[in-house]
Every structure is written in C-alpha cells, then in structure tokens.
Amino acid sequence: MNDLLQHLEFLYGADQAPRLLQQTQHLLDGYRPRLPQRDGGLSERDSLLISYGDQVQHPTETPLQTLKRFCDEHLTGIVNGIHILPFYPWTSDDGFSVVDYRQIDPNLGTWDDVSSMQNFRLMFDGVINHISSKSDWFQKFLLDDHRYKEYFITIEGEPDLSQVVRPRALPLLTSFQTPSGEKKVWTTFSDDQIDLNFKNPEVLLEILDILLLYVERGATFIRLDAIAYLWKEIGTTCIHLSQTHTVIQFLRAALSKVAPHLQLITETNVPHTDNISYFGDGTNEAQLVYNFALPPLTLHTFHTGDARILSNWAKTLTLPSDQTTFFNFLASHDGIGLNPARGILSNTEIDSLVNKVIEHGGLISYKHNADGSQSPYEMNINYFDALTNPNGHDPLELSVSRFLAAQAIML
C-alpha cells in the first residue's frame, strides 16, 4: 500500500493521507470478493468494436439486447471486444454528460443486458472529468448541501485564467444561482458538463468506487474520458498537470490490487508527445493510449499521395514496457482530431487537410488559444467521406479500396 500512500500524500498532504488510505483499503476489501477474475494482457489479435448502445435496434428487444445478438451473430471470431459508448442516463453530448454513473439509461436496457455480453471483452467509459448539471450531485450543490459543497470548482473574483487550455470555444465558467448567492462554476466542455473537483479527496474516493463497480459489472477496459483536464490550478494551463498523472497512478495502483486484468486507456486528444506521457513509466499509468496522430496522418497520406511523414513518424513509435501498447484507430464517435498532428504536420499541411475536409462536406470545430485566437481542433466527418469526396465521381470500387487500404495501415 506504500504506492497508494505516496500518491495520496502528494495530492492531499501527509496529514490526510493515512485516513484516505484507510478508506481506500476499506473500499478495495469490500469489492475484492465480488470482482471477476479474468485473463489480462493484450496481443496483436485483439480488436474492439465501438458502438453506441442503441446503434442497432429491434422492436421486440432492448437496444443492448439487440447489440448483443448482432455481435454474437456477426462478430464472433472477428472482434473480441466491444466499447459500448456511455450507456448511463445523460443530458447532452451524446452520453458524455452523465446524470448517474451507477445506472443504465432505461431506454437502452439494464445491467443484466450489459453483463450478458461477457463473451466479449467490454470497455466502459469513465467520464470522470465532469458530470451533468442535472445530476443529483450538482443539484444538491445548487441547494448548498454541505456534502457536495466541494464537489465542484467555484471561482471567486476575476483571477487570470488566460493560460487555461480550452478544447472548445465556449465559456470556461458558468454562473448558477444558489441559496447563498451566485456561483461561478468551472465548465471545461459546456454549461451542462460541470467539472468535478479532485482537490476534494472525497471525489477521488467516490470515483474509485464507481470504477470498481464497473469492474464488478464486467468491464475489462475503462476509458478515462478527457482525463488530461482533470486537475485545475489557477495560473497554469490546467492540462497534463502532475496531479492529473498522480490521480491516474492512484487509480491504476488501487484497481490493480483487486482487478489485475483491468486495462486503463486514456483519451487525450493532444499532441503526440503529450499523449504518450500517459503511459507513465510503462508500469504505473495507462496500459493503453489512443494513437491519436494516426487518423490525421493517414488522411494526409492519402490526400497527398506521399507516405513519408506517416512512415517517419511510425518509425519513432516505441513503448516504455511490454505492459503497454497503442490503441490504433482511424474513426470513433468523435471527429478527426488535429492537435495530435501538430508538430508532425506543418500548419500549412494542417490547413490543407482542413480545406480538403470542408470540400468533402465536413465541418470544423475550433478551440480557443491563450492569445485569444482560434485554431481548428477537430474535423467532423466520417472517415469514408474524409478519404473520398461523396459528391465526387470516383468509382465505388476505388473508394472502397481506398478505405480498406487505410484500414490496413491501422491494422
């Protein structure tokens, strides 16, 4: 337990750490006899389907039951895992504004439906940077409930927040009325997604409890959504802070003591060097990191007919240990991120990629920079259309071959 104690001391100080360690141990002891024991590890044979819980539907079944049947009938022996995108009750952002982390959206099905998919390795989302404004936690905060007073980040006065890195061109702070007056609350992504305050150790322990529940319910992988923004310190960029890495290390250490098969994957849509920092030393943070540079670099290769940048970048890919690997992908529920390609592609090459996607009917999301300017952040288009102009005249056979060639690069 020394590793847990060290993490807690770094985050909360030597005075609080022993008590928090005792609470952590109590949590782990409570879950240990209830957690499944599965084979861990990864190989080049592992592949996962990403799907919303209602991606396939049938009128006589819940969507999750239909998804299970579809995967059993069509994907057995082809993929061995399923990433079911957030299936909790939610209010916005296609599931990433969670109302209750411990419940299943009744429109999708039940926990039993999720558990029935155990013939596949399951990935759950840990949407732990923020929670819905309609959640019970935040609603109690708005009522000045003492327990939840420190669950969220409130800002007084007019501190200098100009250095804060923003993934979206939206206000950083949102005002809410409470019985004790107006509160300005930290909202990195939207006014419906309220950032949690991990400076409060009770929040960290609450989140650990939730992740342990996910393991109990069958998660083999837990995707830590938007994790780079987790810890906030005024006067800093509030991204990739050492405290954020320590929180991940704490979660990895705690979970590995009772669920050594569990794999953590960090969702950090940032430049490649920052992205791979979430491997830690190869043994103490994420086992998997999304290979976020791969989608834009592959797209650049096809549009330019020049594979040199992609090939040279691929030669640099190294892993810090045999316990880690890159999670290769080309398309997901999000758009195609551009930040991961910065420093690999020039600004001119990125602008060219953006213009090509617009030409193909895509839309562009922008982020705020510290100097007040905006930069393209994400290209919103499906990967097939990004490769081939849907209004163009390429033969279907050529378009399909181009798409399959891109998939082959990923594999």
Secondary structure as GFF3:
##gff-version 3
##sequence-region A 1 411
A	DSSP	alpha_helix	2	12	.	.	.	ID=ss1
A	DSSP	alpha_helix	17	31	.	.	.	ID=ss2
A	DSSP	three_ten_helix	32	34	.	.	.	ID=ss3
A	DSSP	beta_strand	48	51	.	.	.	ID=ss4
A	DSSP	alpha_helix	63	74	.	.	.	ID=ss5
A	DSSP	beta_strand	81	84	.	.	.	ID=ss6
A	DSSP	three_ten_helix	93	95	.	.	.	ID=ss7
A	DSSP	alpha_helix	111	115	.	.	.	ID=ss8
A	DSSP	beta_strand	121	126	.	.	.	ID=ss9
A	DSSP	beta_strand	130	132	.	.	.	ID=ss10
A	DSSP	alpha_helix	136	142	.	.	.	ID=ss11
A	DSSP	three_ten_helix	146	148	.	.	.	ID=ss12
A	DSSP	beta_strand	154	155	.	.	.	ID=ss13
A	DSSP	beta_strand	173	178	.	.	.	ID=ss14
A	DSSP	beta_strand	181	186	.	.	.	ID=ss15
A	DSSP	beta_strand	193	195	.	.	.	ID=ss16
A	DSSP	alpha_helix	201	216	.	.	.	ID=ss17
A	DSSP	beta_strand	219	224	.	.	.	ID=ss18
A	DSSP	three_ten_helix	227	229	.	.	.	ID=ss19
A	DSSP	alpha_helix	242	258	.	.	.	ID=ss20
A	DSSP	beta_strand	263	266	.	.	.	ID=ss21
A	DSSP	alpha_helix	272	276	.	.	.	ID=ss22
A	DSSP	three_ten_helix	277	279	.	.	.	ID=ss23
A	DSSP	beta_strand	288	290	.	.	.	ID=ss24
A	DSSP	alpha_helix	294	304	.	.	.	ID=ss25
A	DSSP	alpha_helix	308	315	.	.	.	ID=ss26
A	DSSP	beta_strand	325	327	.	.	.	ID=ss27
A	DSSP	beta_strand	336	337	.	.	.	ID=ss28
A	DSSP	three_ten_helix	339	341	.	.	.	ID=ss29
A	DSSP	alpha_helix	347	359	.	.	.	ID=ss30
A	DSSP	beta_strand	363	368	.	.	.	ID=ss31
A	DSSP	beta_strand	374	380	.	.	.	ID=ss32
A	DSSP	alpha_helix	383	387	.	.	.	ID=ss33
A	DSSP	alpha_helix	396	410	.	.	.	ID=ss34
###
